[in-house]
Structure formats: C-alpha cells, structure tokens
Amino acid sequence: MSIVNYIKDSFKELNTNVTWMPWPEAQKTTVVVAVFTIIFAIAIFFVDKFFQFGLDKYFNLFN
C-alpha cells in the first residue's frame, strides 16, 4: 500500500465513518479545557513557589 493510498483512505474514513461532535459543543469543550489548564498551571506555580520558599529557608539555616 502506498503512502498516497493510505492518506486517501484515512481522509475517506474520517469523512464517512467518524462521528464528530457538533461545532458549538466542540467550542464549549475547548473553552473548558483551556480554563482548567490555566487553573492547573496557576496551582502548580503556587505549589512550586511554596516548596522553593521552604527549601530556601531550610538551606539558609546552614549558612
């Protein structure tokens, strides 16, 4: 099977056999994922700063 046939068959399958969610639902889902990604990133930032602060204080005890 050549690569060209593979690509043609893949596009045909995506257009005929795959059930896609409606466009408005895809937009809402994308917004939800983006918001939770930002919230998670902010939470990780604060946890990192907390541990950095704690470790800085700990190592400064030995100076």
N, CA, C and O atoms as a GROMACS GRO file, in nm:
protein
  252
    1MET      N    1   0.085  -0.118   0.000
    1MET     CA    2   0.000   0.000   0.000
    1MET      C    3   0.089   0.124   0.000
    1MET      O    4   0.178   0.137   0.084
    2SER      N    5   0.065   0.212  -0.092
    2SER     CA    6   0.148   0.332  -0.100
    2SER      C    7   0.100   0.435   0.001
    2SER      O    8  -0.012   0.428   0.052
    3ILE      N    9   0.184   0.530   0.027
    3ILE     CA   10   0.152   0.636   0.123
    3ILE      C   11   0.036   0.721   0.073
    3ILE      O   12  -0.044   0.768   0.154
    4VAL      N   13   0.027   0.741  -0.058
    4VAL     CA   14  -0.082   0.821  -0.114
    4VAL      C   15  -0.216   0.752  -0.090
    4VAL      O   16  -0.312   0.817  -0.050
    5ASN      N   17  -0.222   0.622  -0.114
    5ASN     CA   18  -0.346   0.548  -0.088
    5ASN      C   19  -0.382   0.549   0.060
    5ASN      O   20  -0.499   0.560   0.096
    6TYR      N   21  -0.283   0.538   0.142
    6TYR     CA   22  -0.305   0.542   0.287
    6TYR      C   23  -0.368   0.675   0.328
    6TYR      O   24  -0.464   0.677   0.405
    7ILE      N   25  -0.315   0.785   0.277
    7ILE     CA   26  -0.368   0.918   0.311
    7ILE      C   27  -0.509   0.934   0.257
    7ILE      O   28  -0.596   0.986   0.327
    8LYS      N   29  -0.534   0.889   0.133
    8LYS     CA   30  -0.668   0.898   0.075
    8LYS      C   31  -0.768   0.817   0.157
    8LYS      O   32  -0.879   0.864   0.186
    9ASP      N   33  -0.730   0.696   0.195
    9ASP     CA   34  -0.819   0.611   0.274
    9ASP      C   35  -0.844   0.671   0.413
    9ASP      O   36  -0.954   0.660   0.467
   10SER      N   37  -0.743   0.732   0.469
   10SER     CA   38  -0.759   0.794   0.600
   10SER      C   39  -0.859   0.909   0.595
   10SER      O   40  -0.946   0.919   0.680
   11PHE      N   41  -0.846   0.996   0.494
   11PHE     CA   42  -0.940   1.106   0.480
   11PHE      C   43  -1.082   1.055   0.453
   11PHE      O   44  -1.179   1.110   0.505
   12LYS      N   45  -1.093   0.951   0.372
   12LYS     CA   46  -1.225   0.894   0.343
   12LYS      C   47  -1.288   0.841   0.471
   12LYS      O   48  -1.406   0.863   0.495
   13GLU      N   49  -1.210   0.770   0.551
   13GLU     CA   50  -1.263   0.717   0.676
   13GLU      C   51  -1.302   0.829   0.772
   13GLU      O   52  -1.406   0.820   0.838
   14LEU      N   53  -1.221   0.934   0.780
   14LEU     CA   54  -1.254   1.047   0.868
   14LEU      C   55  -1.383   1.117   0.825
   14LEU      O   56  -1.458   1.166   0.910
   15ASN      N   57  -1.408   1.122   0.697
   15ASN     CA   58  -1.528   1.190   0.647
   15ASN      C   59  -1.653   1.104   0.652
   15ASN      O   60  -1.764   1.158   0.661
   16THR      N   61  -1.639   0.972   0.646
   16THR     CA   62  -1.758   0.887   0.636
   16THR      C   63  -1.785   0.804   0.760
   16THR      O   64  -1.901   0.780   0.794
   17ASN      N   65  -1.683   0.759   0.830
   17ASN     CA   66  -1.702   0.663   0.938
   17ASN      C   67  -1.691   0.723   1.078
   17ASN      O   68  -1.732   0.660   1.175
   18VAL      N   69  -1.636   0.842   1.090
   18VAL     CA   70  -1.614   0.903   1.221
   18VAL      C   71  -1.732   0.994   1.253
   18VAL      O   72  -1.775   1.074   1.169
   19THR      N   73  -1.783   0.982   1.374
   19THR     CA   74  -1.889   1.071   1.420
   19THR      C   75  -1.826   1.186   1.496
   19THR      O   76  -1.764   1.167   1.601
   20TRP      N   77  -1.841   1.306   1.443
   20TRP     CA   78  -1.782   1.425   1.505
   20TRP      C   79  -1.887   1.493   1.592
   20TRP      O   80  -2.006   1.491   1.561
   21MET      N   81  -1.843   1.553   1.702
   21MET     CA   82  -1.936   1.627   1.787
   21MET      C   83  -1.974   1.757   1.717
   21MET      O   84  -1.898   1.808   1.634
   22PRO      N   85  -2.089   1.811   1.750
   22PRO     CA   86  -2.132   1.938   1.688
   22PRO      C   87  -2.034   2.051   1.720
   22PRO      O   88  -1.970   2.052   1.826
   23TRP      N   89  -2.023   2.145   1.628
   23TRP     CA   90  -1.927   2.255   1.640
   23TRP      C   91  -1.945   2.336   1.769
   23TRP      O   92  -1.845   2.364   1.835
   24PRO      N   93  -2.068   2.375   1.808
   24PRO     CA   94  -2.082   2.451   1.934
   24PRO      C   95  -2.035   2.373   2.056
   24PRO      O   96  -1.977   2.431   2.149
   25GLU      N   97  -2.059   2.243   2.057
   25GLU     CA   98  -2.013   2.160   2.169
   25GLU      C   99  -1.861   2.153   2.171
   25GLU      O  100  -1.800   2.154   2.278
   26ALA      N  101  -1.800   2.145   2.055
   26ALA     CA  102  -1.653   2.141   2.048
   26ALA      C  103  -1.594   2.272   2.099
   26ALA      O  104  -1.491   2.272   2.167
   27GLN      N  105  -1.659   2.384   2.067
   27GLN     CA  106  -1.610   2.514   2.116
   27GLN      C  107  -1.622   2.523   2.267
   27GLN      O  108  -1.528   2.568   2.333
   28LYS      N  109  -1.735   2.481   2.323
   28LYS     CA  110  -1.753   2.484   2.468
   28LYS      C  111  -1.652   2.394   2.538
   28LYS      O  112  -1.595   2.432   2.641
   29THR      N  113  -1.629   2.277   2.484
   29THR     CA  114  -1.534   2.184   2.543
   29THR      C  115  -1.392   2.241   2.539
   29THR      O  116  -1.315   2.224   2.634
   30THR      N  117  -1.358   2.307   2.430
   30THR     CA  118  -1.226   2.368   2.418
   30THR      C  119  -1.207   2.477   2.523
   30THR      O  120  -1.099   2.489   2.582
   31VAL      N  121  -1.310   2.557   2.546
   31VAL     CA  122  -1.302   2.662   2.648
   31VAL      C  123  -1.285   2.601   2.787
   31VAL      O  124  -1.204   2.649   2.866
   32VAL      N  125  -1.360   2.496   2.816
   32VAL     CA  126  -1.349   2.430   2.947
   32VAL      C  127  -1.208   2.375   2.967
   32VAL      O  128  -1.150   2.392   3.075
   33VAL      N  129  -1.153   2.311   2.866
   33VAL     CA  130  -1.017   2.256   2.877
   33VAL      C  131  -0.915   2.368   2.896
   33VAL      O  132  -0.823   2.354   2.977
   34ALA      N  133  -0.931   2.479   2.824
   34ALA     CA  134  -0.837   2.591   2.837
   34ALA      C  135  -0.843   2.651   2.977
   34ALA      O  136  -0.739   2.681   3.036
   35VAL      N  137  -0.964   2.669   3.032
   35VAL     CA  138  -0.978   2.727   3.165
   35VAL      C  139  -0.916   2.636   3.270
   35VAL      O  140  -0.841   2.683   3.356
   36PHE      N  141  -0.944   2.508   3.265
   36PHE     CA  142  -0.887   2.417   3.364
   36PHE      C  143  -0.735   2.404   3.348
   36PHE      O  144  -0.664   2.383   3.446
   37THR      N  145  -0.684   2.416   3.227
   37THR     CA  146  -0.540   2.415   3.206
   37THR      C  147  -0.475   2.535   3.273
   37THR      O  148  -0.370   2.523   3.336
   38ILE      N  149  -0.536   2.651   3.260
   38ILE     CA  150  -0.483   2.772   3.324
   38ILE      C  151  -0.490   2.760   3.476
   38ILE      O  152  -0.395   2.794   3.546
   39ILE      N  153  -0.603   2.712   3.528
   39ILE     CA  154  -0.617   2.694   3.673
   39ILE      C  155  -0.512   2.597   3.726
   39ILE      O  156  -0.450   2.622   3.829
   40PHE      N  157  -0.493   2.487   3.655
   40PHE     CA  158  -0.394   2.387   3.697
   40PHE      C  159  -0.253   2.445   3.694
   40PHE      O  160  -0.173   2.419   3.784
   41ALA      N  161  -0.222   2.523   3.590
   41ALA     CA  162  -0.090   2.584   3.580
   41ALA      C  163  -0.066   2.682   3.695
   41ALA      O  164   0.044   2.686   3.750
   42ILE      N  165  -0.167   2.759   3.732
   42ILE     CA  166  -0.153   2.852   3.845
   42ILE      C  167  -0.134   2.776   3.975
   42ILE      O  168  -0.053   2.815   4.058
   43ALA      N  169  -0.208   2.667   3.993
   43ALA     CA  170  -0.193   2.586   4.114
   43ALA      C  171  -0.053   2.527   4.123
   43ALA      O  172   0.008   2.529   4.230
   44ILE      N  173  -0.002   2.475   4.013
   44ILE     CA  174   0.134   2.420   4.012
   44ILE      C  175   0.236   2.528   4.042
   44ILE      O  176   0.334   2.503   4.112
   45PHE      N  177   0.215   2.650   3.990
   45PHE     CA  178   0.304   2.763   4.017
   45PHE      C  179   0.313   2.790   4.167
   45PHE      O  180   0.422   2.806   4.222
   46PHE      N  181   0.196   2.796   4.233
   46PHE     CA  182   0.196   2.826   4.376
   46PHE      C  183   0.257   2.713   4.459
   46PHE      O  184   0.325   2.739   4.558
   47VAL      N  185   0.233   2.589   4.422
   47VAL     CA  186   0.296   2.477   4.492
   47VAL      C  187   0.447   2.483   4.476
   47VAL      O  188   0.522   2.459   4.571
   48ASP      N  189   0.493   2.514   4.355
   48ASP     CA  190   0.636   2.526   4.330
   48ASP      C  191   0.697   2.639   4.413
   48ASP      O  192   0.804   2.622   4.472
   49LYS      N  193   0.630   2.754   4.419
   49LYS     CA  194   0.680   2.866   4.499
   49LYS      C  195   0.682   2.831   4.647
   49LYS      O  196   0.775   2.869   4.718
   50PHE      N  197   0.582   2.758   4.694
   50PHE     CA  198   0.577   2.715   4.834
   50PHE      C  199   0.698   2.627   4.868
   50PHE      O  200   0.764   2.649   4.969
   51PHE      N  201   0.725   2.528   4.784
   51PHE     CA  202   0.839   2.440   4.810
   51PHE      C  203   0.971   2.514   4.795
   51PHE      O  204   1.066   2.488   4.869
   52GLN      N  205   0.978   2.606   4.699
   52GLN     CA  206   1.101   2.684   4.683
   52GLN      C  207   1.127   2.769   4.807
   52GLN      O  208   1.240   2.776   4.856
   53PHE      N  209   1.023   2.833   4.857
   53PHE     CA  210   1.036   2.914   4.978
   53PHE      C  211   1.081   2.828   5.096
   53PHE      O  212   1.172   2.865   5.169
   54GLY      N  213   1.016   2.712   5.113
   54GLY     CA  214   1.052   2.622   5.223
   54GLY      C  215   1.195   2.571   5.214
   54GLY      O  216   1.267   2.568   5.313
   55LEU      N  217   1.236   2.532   5.095
   55LEU     CA  218   1.372   2.481   5.078
   55LEU      C  219   1.475   2.593   5.095
   55LEU      O  220   1.583   2.568   5.149
   56ASP      N  221   1.445   2.714   5.050
   56ASP     CA  222   1.536   2.826   5.071
   56ASP      C  223   1.555   2.853   5.220
   56ASP      O  224   1.668   2.873   5.265
   57LYS      N  225   1.447   2.852   5.296
   57LYS     CA  226   1.456   2.873   5.441
   57LYS      C  227   1.536   2.761   5.507
   57LYS      O  228   1.617   2.786   5.596
   58TYR      N  229   1.512   2.639   5.463
   58TYR     CA  230   1.583   2.524   5.521
   58TYR      C  231   1.733   2.533   5.495
   58TYR      O  232   1.813   2.514   5.588
   59PHE      N  233   1.773   2.562   5.371
   59PHE     CA  234   1.915   2.567   5.341
   59PHE      C  235   1.983   2.690   5.397
   59PHE      O  236   2.104   2.688   5.419
   60ASN      N  237   1.908   2.797   5.421
   60ASN     CA  238   1.966   2.916   5.482
   60ASN      C  239   1.995   2.894   5.630
   60ASN      O  240   2.069   2.972   5.690
   61LEU      N  241   1.938   2.791   5.690
   61LEU     CA  242   1.970   2.757   5.829
   61LEU      C  243   2.116   2.716   5.843
   61LEU      O  244   2.173   2.729   5.952
   62PHE      N  245   2.178   2.667   5.737
   62PHE     CA  246   2.313   2.614   5.742
   62PHE      C  247   2.418   2.716   5.697
   62PHE      O  248   2.536   2.683   5.688
   63ASN      N  249   2.378   2.838   5.667
   63ASN     CA  250   2.474   2.941   5.624
   63ASN      C  251   2.527   3.018   5.741
   63ASN      O  252   2.609   3.108   5.723
   0.00000   0.00000   0.00000
